[in-house]
Structures are given as structure tokens and as C-alpha cells.
Amino acid sequence: MKFSLPRNEFQALLQTVVSAVPSRSTLPILSNVLLQAADGRLTLVATDLDISIRTSGDAKVTTAGSITMPAKKLADIVRELPNEEIRCSVSGTRVKLECGSGSFTIVGLDAEEYPQLPTVDGEKKLTIPTESLEKAVRRSAYAVSSDEVRQVLTGVLIQIGGGRLTMVATDGHRLARATFPGDSAAAERDVIMPPKALGQVVRLAAGTVSVGITISKSFAVFDLGSTTVYSRLIDGSFPNYEQVIPKTNPRQFTVGRDELIAGIRRVAVLADSSTHQIKMSVRPERLELAVNTADIGEGLEHIPVNYTGDRIDIGYNASYLLELLRSVDTVNVTVHLNNATSAGIFKPEGLPEGEDLLCLVMPLRLPD
């Protein structure tokens, strides 16, 4: 194999795939990146067997071939090279890189040992604007569980069908459901995807107009133009989240998102470090945020709101409230409440047509 290309283009290809290389692995080959040169293109592949990334770019290919190289060593060398053309030649498993006045030889591994990319027969296809996908991930993935005992809750439920994309995540204490329009076909089907893979897609899709999604039995494939991301799906059945969403929450008020974030941040400084509990008291025309923690102190904030109902006091985890509010990008948020033991619903005001976002948070029991 023999090829050459500008150093900055080689580095960009490496940066695209290197995040899929596992930091530790029982399989040495997974610490390598696969290089394939043919037909004027250089293709790089990296995988940890759950997430695979493939990307390609133009190169001057003198002799076609393939090899794997230690990903970190290769990335470190290329990063330090001058911004000139890199010439690469392979003899057996030894790879020689020449650039400027430097020459480096790295020992690689045979490409035949590298895992094959999954074969995906498209059972479900969807095209969604990149901006919408980024919003859907940001508005939902923060609510996934970190408890590996219930593995399905460590992923994001993706529902595709009817020209819509819906992402749902929950850890049992909170829930986020974000919906966007999309150009879809085929029968409806739900899948569960690791948030890490979705984060990779959002990172790599920056600068593109839309993302193509193909879903099969075990994998999802994201088409980003010259880059493709493969993600293994999480096996299992996602719980019926609709059952935990209150059907009626008669107490409602609208509040400024930034004002609410600022108020929560201030009182949360004095909250208990394990529960992060604050008290939200809703009164006519006023929202009170309070904290009273033994041996730490107490704090109180007042925010004007358009509420005319009876007073209600509810305890919440301040960290949960802040995370959901940061996922919202509208000026105002409407809060729907029932009583001190029922889940609260937070919905942004003024979303674009076709978009929807529902954030649910379970309350904490207030001390007597």
C-alpha cells in the first residue's frame, strides 16, 4: 500500500474516528485504526465493537491496500508533523510515514484481523435535519440511567414512524421526551440506543444539513456523507413510559427559563450535597424557591409568575431541574402540577411547529 495526502487532511480523518477506539480492550487489534487506500480515496475505520466509525477522504493512491496501525501513536505523530504532504508506504506490517524532513516507521497489524463492519439491511430509514437531531439528543439523553442493572434505561428510546422522530429517556426519577418531524418510510418500530453513540453522531454531524438513519435488528447506521457511524442497539423492552405521565395537572404557571435557572442555582448552593433538595412553593403571582439544610444554612428566592390557584409546596432535586431547564431553548417554561406527591411536568413555550418536548420530574418528600 502506498498513498499520500496533506497532513491537515490526514489529521482530520484521524480525529473523526479515533474517539471510537477503546481506552482499554482485551483485543489488541481494537487499539488500532484500519486504513484502506483504493481508487483515489483513503478510508479509516475504528471500533470498540459497540460503536464503529468509518470516514474517507481524497488521497493520491499509488498502490491500493490496507493495514491497521496503533491509533494513539499514529494520531500523536501526525499531530506533531509539519503541515506538509504525508507520504505513507507499507511493507508487510511496517508502515513508513514521511513528512518534511522526518521519517517514522510504525509496526501495525494485518488488516485481515480487524473486525468487519456490521452488515445492515435497512428495515427503517429516516432523514432528519441535523439541527433537529442535535436538539432531540440534547433534550432527552441527559435523563438516561447510569444503573447497569436495568440496561434498557441506560439507553435512549428512539421511535421512528409517521413522519416523526421521538426520543425518550428516563432513570425512574425523571423523564424527557422530545419529538421532531422527519422524512420517514416503512413500518413503525422502537429501538434503544446508547447515548454515547448519539453523542458521537451529533459531534460528527456538525456542519451537515441532514442525517440519514437506517435501523435493522441489531444496529443503527447514521449516514453523515463521507462519514458513517454504526451503533449496536440495546436489547430489551423499554417500559411503557406513557403510564407515568400524569393525565391531569390542574395547577399551571409560566415562568422565565433564565430566571428560574438563576434562582435554583442560588438556593441550591445551600442544599444537601446528597439529595440536592429544594422546596418549590407556588403562590398566587409568586414562586418561592427555598432551602433549609441543617448545619449548612437556608436560602429563599422569589420569582413573579402568572399563577392564581391555591398554594402548593413540592420538593425537587435541584440538579434534575437544572439539567432539564438547560435542555430547553425557549424564553419561557410552563410548569404543570397536581400535588406534592405527583410528578411535575415542565414544557417549553413557543416551540417551532411540529416539535414537542415534555420533561417530567418526580418530587422529593419534604420534611415535616
C-alpha positions in Angstrom: 0.0 0.0 0.0 1.3 3.5 -0.9 -0.5 6.8 -0.7 0.0 10.5 0.2 -2.2 13.4 1.3 -1.8 16.7 3.1 -1.1 16.4 6.8 -4.1 18.5 7.9 -6.5 16.3 5.9 -4.9 13.1 7.4 -5.3 14.6 10.9 -9.0 15.4 10.3 -9.7 11.9 9.2 -8.0 10.5 12.3 -9.8 12.9 14.6 -13.1 11.7 13.2 -12.6 8.0 14.0 -10.2 8.0 17.0 -13.0 8.6 19.6 -14.3 5.1 18.8 -11.0 3.5 19.8 -11.5 1.9 23.3 -9.1 3.1 26.0 -8.8 -0.5 27.3 -9.5 -3.7 25.4 -8.7 -7.4 25.8 -8.4 -7.4 22.0 -5.2 -5.6 20.9 -6.5 -5.1 17.4 -9.2 -2.7 18.7 -6.4 -0.3 19.8 -5.6 0.1 16.1 -7.3 2.1 13.3 -7.9 0.4 10.0 -6.5 2.2 6.9 -7.7 1.3 3.4 -6.4 3.0 0.3 -8.0 2.5 -3.2 -9.4 4.4 -6.1 -8.1 7.8 -5.0 -9.6 7.5 -1.5 -8.2 6.8 1.9 -10.7 5.2 4.3 -10.2 5.0 8.1 -12.2 2.7 10.4 -12.2 2.5 14.2 -14.4 0.4 16.5 -15.0 -0.8 20.1 -17.5 -3.4 18.7 -20.4 -1.3 20.0 -19.7 1.8 18.1 -17.9 1.9 14.7 -16.9 5.0 12.7 -15.9 5.0 9.1 -14.7 8.0 7.2 -12.9 8.7 3.9 -11.2 11.5 2.0 -9.3 12.1 -1.2 -5.7 10.8 -1.4 -3.1 10.1 -4.1 -3.1 6.3 -4.1 -0.1 4.8 -5.8 -0.7 1.2 -4.6 -4.0 0.0 -3.1 -4.0 -1.9 0.1 -4.9 -2.0 3.8 -3.2 -2.1 7.2 -4.0 -1.4 10.8 -1.9 1.0 12.9 -1.9 1.9 16.7 -4.4 4.7 16.8 -2.9 6.7 19.6 0.7 6.5 18.3 -0.5 7.4 14.8 -2.6 10.4 16.0 0.3 11.7 18.2 2.8 11.5 15.3 0.5 13.1 12.7 -0.4 15.9 15.1 3.2 16.9 15.6 4.2 16.8 11.9 4.5 20.0 9.8 1.6 21.0 7.7 3.0 19.4 4.5 2.2 16.3 2.5 2.5 13.0 4.3 3.8 10.0 2.3 2.8 6.6 3.5 4.2 3.2 2.4 3.6 -0.2 3.8 5.9 -3.2 3.7 4.4 -6.3 5.4 3.1 -4.8 8.7 5.7 -2.0 8.9 4.3 1.4 7.9 6.6 4.2 7.0 5.5 7.8 7.3 7.5 10.6 5.6 6.7 14.3 6.0 9.1 17.3 5.6 12.4 16.2 7.0 11.0 13.5 9.2 10.6 9.8 8.7 8.8 7.4 11.1 8.2 3.7 11.0 5.4 2.1 12.9 4.6 -1.6 13.3 1.0 -2.4 12.6 -1.2 -5.5 12.4 -2.6 -7.3 9.4 -5.9 -5.8 8.2 -7.4 -9.3 8.0 -7.5 -9.4 11.8 -9.7 -6.3 12.0 -13.4 -6.8 12.9 -15.8 -6.5 9.9 -18.3 -3.6 9.9 -21.8 -4.8 10.6 -24.0 -5.5 7.6 -27.2 -3.6 7.9 -30.3 -4.4 5.7 -32.4 -1.3 6.0 -35.6 -2.1 7.8 -36.2 1.5 8.7 -35.0 4.7 7.0 -35.3 8.3 8.1 -33.9 11.6 7.1 -33.8 14.3 9.7 -32.3 17.8 9.7 -29.0 17.8 11.7 -30.2 20.6 13.8 -33.3 18.7 14.8 -31.3 15.6 15.7 -28.9 17.6 17.8 -31.9 19.1 19.7 -33.5 15.7 20.2 -30.4 14.3 21.7 -29.7 17.3 23.9 -33.3 17.4 25.1 -33.5 13.7 26.1 -30.2 12.0 26.7 -29.5 13.7 30.0 -32.2 11.7 31.6 -30.8 8.2 30.9 -30.0 6.0 33.9 -26.5 5.0 35.0 -27.7 1.8 36.7 -26.5 -1.1 34.6 -28.9 -3.4 36.4 -31.7 -2.1 34.2 -29.8 -1.8 31.0 -32.7 -0.7 28.8 -32.8 2.5 30.9 -29.2 3.3 30.2 -30.2 4.0 26.6 -32.4 6.4 24.7 -35.6 5.0 23.2 -35.9 6.1 19.6 -39.4 5.9 18.0 -39.5 6.4 14.2 -42.7 6.4 12.1 -45.5 8.5 10.9 -43.0 11.1 9.7 -41.8 11.8 13.2 -38.7 11.1 15.3 -39.3 10.7 19.1 -36.5 10.2 21.7 -37.3 9.2 25.2 -35.0 8.7 28.2 -35.8 8.0 31.9 -33.9 6.9 35.0 -37.1 6.3 37.1 -36.9 9.7 38.8 -37.2 11.9 35.7 -38.2 11.5 32.1 -37.6 13.5 28.9 -39.5 13.1 25.6 -38.5 15.1 22.5 -40.3 14.9 19.2 -39.4 16.3 15.8 -40.7 15.9 12.3 -38.7 13.7 9.9 -39.0 12.2 6.4 -39.6 8.5 7.2 -40.8 5.4 5.5 -41.6 1.8 6.4 -43.4 0.3 9.4 -43.1 1.8 12.8 -40.6 0.3 15.2 -38.9 1.3 18.5 -35.2 0.8 19.3 -32.9 1.6 22.2 -29.6 3.3 21.5 -26.6 4.1 23.8 -26.3 7.9 24.5 -22.6 7.7 23.7 -23.3 6.7 20.1 -25.8 9.5 19.8 -23.3 12.0 21.1 -20.8 10.8 18.5 -23.3 11.3 15.7 -24.1 14.8 16.9 -20.4 15.7 17.1 -19.6 14.4 13.7 -22.7 15.7 12.0 -21.8 19.3 12.8 -21.7 21.3 9.5 -24.0 18.9 7.6 -27.6 19.7 6.6 -29.3 16.3 7.4 -28.6 12.9 8.7 -29.8 9.6 7.2 -30.7 6.9 9.7 -31.1 3.2 8.8 -32.2 0.7 11.5 -32.0 -3.0 11.4 -32.4 -5.8 14.0 -29.2 -5.1 16.0 -27.6 -2.0 14.6 -28.4 1.6 13.6 -26.4 3.3 10.9 -26.1 7.1 10.6 -25.1 8.4 7.2 -23.2 11.7 7.5 -21.9 12.0 4.0 -18.3 11.0 3.9 -18.6 9.6 7.5 -20.8 6.7 8.7 -21.5 5.8 12.3 -22.6 2.3 13.3 -24.1 1.7 16.7 -25.2 -1.6 18.4 -28.7 -1.4 19.8 -29.6 -2.2 23.4 -31.6 -5.4 23.6 -34.8 -5.3 25.6 -38.2 -3.7 26.0 -38.4 -0.1 27.1 -41.0 0.4 29.9 -44.4 1.9 29.0 -43.4 5.5 29.9 -46.8 6.9 29.0 -48.2 5.3 32.2 -46.1 7.6 34.4 -47.1 10.9 32.7 -50.0 12.5 34.6 -53.1 12.9 32.6 -54.3 16.0 34.6 -52.2 18.5 36.3 -54.6 21.4 37.1 -52.1 23.8 38.6 -50.2 25.6 36.0 -47.9 28.7 35.7 -45.4 30.1 33.2 -42.0 31.3 34.3 -38.9 32.7 32.6 -36.4 30.0 32.0 -33.3 32.0 32.7 -34.9 33.5 35.9 -35.8 30.0 37.1 -32.3 28.7 36.4 -30.7 31.6 38.2 -33.0 31.2 41.3 -32.4 27.5 41.6 -28.6 27.9 41.2 -28.5 30.4 44.1 -30.6 28.5 46.6 -29.0 25.1 45.6 -25.7 26.3 47.0 -27.0 25.6 50.5 -28.8 22.3 49.6 -27.8 18.9 51.0 -24.9 17.5 49.0 -26.6 14.1 48.6 -30.3 14.9 47.9 -29.8 18.4 46.4 -33.4 19.0 47.7 -35.0 22.4 47.4 -38.6 23.4 48.1 -40.7 25.0 45.3 -43.7 26.9 46.8 -46.2 28.2 44.3 -48.4 31.0 45.5 -50.7 33.5 43.6 -48.4 35.6 41.4 -45.3 34.3 43.1 -42.9 31.3 43.0 -40.7 30.7 46.0 -37.6 28.6 45.9 -36.3 27.7 49.3 -33.7 25.6 51.1 -33.2 24.9 54.7 -30.3 22.5 55.5 -29.2 21.7 59.0 -25.6 22.7 59.7 -25.3 24.5 56.3 -27.9 27.3 56.2 -31.0 28.5 54.4 -31.9 30.5 51.4 -35.0 32.0 49.7 -35.7 33.3 46.2 -38.9 34.9 44.9 -39.9 34.9 41.2 -43.0 36.5 39.8 -45.3 34.1 37.9 -48.8 34.2 36.5 -50.5 31.8 38.9 -53.9 32.3 40.6 -54.5 28.9 42.2 -54.1 27.5 45.7 -50.6 27.3 47.3 -48.7 24.1 46.8 -45.3 23.1 48.2 -43.2 20.5 46.4 -39.7 19.2 47.0 -37.4 18.7 44.0 -33.8 17.6 43.2 -32.2 20.9 42.1 -29.8 19.1 39.8 -32.6 17.4 38.0 -34.4 20.8 37.5 -31.3 22.5 36.2 -30.5 19.7 33.7 -34.0 19.8 32.2 -34.1 23.6 32.0 -30.7 23.6 30.3 -32.1 21.3 27.6 -34.8 23.9 26.8 -34.0 26.8 24.5 -37.2 28.9 24.8 -37.7 32.1 26.8 -40.5 30.7 29.0 -41.4 27.4 30.5 -44.9 26.3 31.7 -45.0 24.1 34.8 -47.9 21.7 35.3 -48.5 20.4 38.8 -51.1 18.4 40.7 -50.0 17.8 44.3 -46.9 17.3 46.4 -46.6 13.7 45.6 -47.3 13.7 41.8 -44.8 14.2 39.0 -44.3 17.7 37.8 -44.4 18.4 34.0 -42.2 21.2 32.5 -42.9 22.2 28.9 -41.2 25.0 26.9 -43.4 27.7 25.4 -43.2 28.7 21.7 -41.5 25.7 20.1 -41.5 25.6 16.3 -44.4 23.8 14.7 -44.0 20.0 14.7 -41.6 20.0 17.7 -42.6 18.9 21.2 -40.8 18.5 24.5 -42.1 17.1 27.7 -39.9 16.9 30.9 -41.1 15.1 33.9 -39.6 15.1 37.4 -40.7 13.1 40.4 -40.9 15.1 43.7 -38.9 14.5 46.8 -40.7 14.2 50.2 -40.5 17.4 52.1 -39.5 17.1 55.8 -42.5 17.5 58.2 
